[in-house]
Amino acid sequence: MICNKCGKEITGEGMAFCPYCGSKIAVAEEKEVSREAAEWIAKAMKKTSLPDRKVILEEAKKACPDDPAIDWELLFIGTPDPKPKRGSIDFSIIKSWALQMYRNPGDFSTERKDAMRRELFDSPQLLAVLATYEDPEAKHREYLERLCREYVDIFLKEDSRLMGTIFGIRFGRNRDKVIGETMEAMMAQVEADEKLTSEQKEMLQEAMRKALH
C-alpha cells in the first residue's frame, strides 16, 4: 500500500495507521492500485511542490489511464485563483484552502466562495472521480476528511499567529484547544451557509470533527 499522506510504501498487514506519518490508512475499495500506478504516486508524493507533483501525476495518468488512484490524487491539487486578491498570497493550489471560506468568509467575494464551495462538493473533476467508485458518497466523505486533515496541518498548526509563536518560540498556548476552538467556529460558519444542503453541512461538519480527532 502507498500512504495517501506521505507517499511511503507500507508493507505491514492489518495496519490502521501509517507507521511513518500516523495518517489513517484508507481501506482499498473496488479496485487495487496497480504496482505501476503506485510507483508513479509514490514518486509524485515525494515532491513538495504541488505544480511539480501535478506534472508527475499527469504523466502517470497517461501511463495508467484506467487506474482511478491517480485521478484521486489529482483531486488534492487545486487551481490558482484567476483573480487573486491584490496584496495577498494565493494558496488556491492547495485544495484544502477551499475551507478557508469558513474561517474568514469576509476575505472572499461571493463569486470566489461559490468556486470554493464547488471544489468541496460538485466540481466536474470531483464528480467524475467519485463516479468511478462503487460508493461515491463514502468516497466523498473520505475526500472531505482528507481535506480537513490537510487544512489543520497546513493552515492551523503552521499559523504562527494562531499558535502564538515567533521565530519558532511557542508562547505556551494549548495547541489542541486553539485548533479545536477555530474548527468549532468554522463548523458554525458551515451551519450558517445557506447555499449548502443539510446533507452537505452534515458531511463537512463530520469531516471537520474527524480531522480534529
Buried (B, 14 or more C-beta within 10 A) or exposed (E): BBBBBBBBEBEEEEEEEBEEEEBBBBEEEEEEBBEEBBBBBBBBBEBEEBEEBBEBBEBBBEEBEEBBBBBBBBBBBBEEBEEEEEEEEBBBBBBBBBBBBBBEEEEBEEEBBEBBBBBBBEBEEBEEBBEBBEEBEEBBBBBBBBBBBBBBBBBBEEBEEBBBBEEEEEEEEEEEEBBEEBBEEBBEBBBEBEEBEEEBBBBBBBBBBBBBE
